[in-house]
Amino acid sequence: MEPGRTRFGICDSCRHQRLIGNTRGSTFSLCQRSRDDPRYPRYPRVPVTTCPGHELKPDPEPVANSNADPTSRR
């Protein structure tokens, strides 16, 4: 986690979280489940400790080695 970044609880590991920044430098955690399901608040009170809609974010794709020759085989 970057220094100075707000912690939003389990939302930080949820695939439905979208971080929204404003012109004053604040960051808010938007729950994208709120678009389709009224049970989820758009901007939940933080830190969120439990949520029935929590789904882990997918693991990021591994970064390919840009120095490797794609035509070489071992």
C-alpha positions in Angstrom: 0.0 0.0 0.0 1.3 3.4 -0.9 2.2 5.8 2.0 -0.6 8.1 2.9 -3.2 6.0 1.2 -6.5 5.6 3.0 -7.4 2.1 4.0 -11.0 1.1 3.2 -11.0 -2.3 4.9 -11.9 -5.4 2.9 -12.9 -3.1 -0.1 -9.2 -2.8 -0.8 -9.1 -6.4 -1.9 -12.6 -6.4 -3.7 -13.0 -6.5 -7.4 -16.0 -4.2 -7.1 -14.1 -1.3 -5.6 -13.3 1.8 -7.7 -11.2 4.6 -6.1 -12.6 8.0 -6.9 -10.5 11.1 -6.3 -11.7 14.7 -6.1 -10.0 18.0 -6.8 -9.1 18.5 -3.1 -7.0 15.4 -3.0 -9.4 13.2 -1.1 -10.0 9.6 -2.2 -13.3 7.7 -1.9 -14.2 4.0 -2.3 -17.0 3.5 -4.7 -18.8 0.1 -4.5 -19.7 -0.8 -8.1 -22.2 -3.4 -6.9 -24.4 -0.4 -5.9 -25.2 0.3 -9.6 -27.3 -2.9 -9.8 -28.1 -3.8 -6.3 -29.6 -1.3 -3.8 -28.5 -3.3 -0.8 -25.0 -2.0 -1.4 -24.2 1.6 -0.5 -22.5 3.6 -3.2 -19.9 4.9 -0.8 -19.8 2.6 2.2 -18.7 3.8 5.7 -15.1 2.8 6.2 -13.4 0.7 7.3 -15.6 -2.1 5.8 -15.1 -5.2 7.9 -17.8 -7.5 6.4 -19.6 -7.6 3.1 -21.7 -10.4 1.6 -20.8 -9.2 -1.9 -17.0 -9.2 -1.4 -15.1 -10.9 -4.2 -11.3 -10.9 -4.4 -9.7 -8.9 -7.1 -8.1 -11.1 -9.7 -4.3 -11.5 -9.5 -2.5 -9.1 -11.8 -1.1 -10.5 -15.0 2.7 -11.3 -14.7 4.8 -8.8 -16.5 6.8 -10.3 -19.3 10.5 -9.8 -19.4 11.0 -7.1 -22.1 14.7 -8.1 -22.6 13.8 -11.7 -23.5 14.0 -12.7 -27.2 10.5 -14.2 -28.0 12.0 -16.2 -30.9 14.6 -18.0 -28.7 13.9 -21.4 -27.2 15.7 -23.2 -24.4 
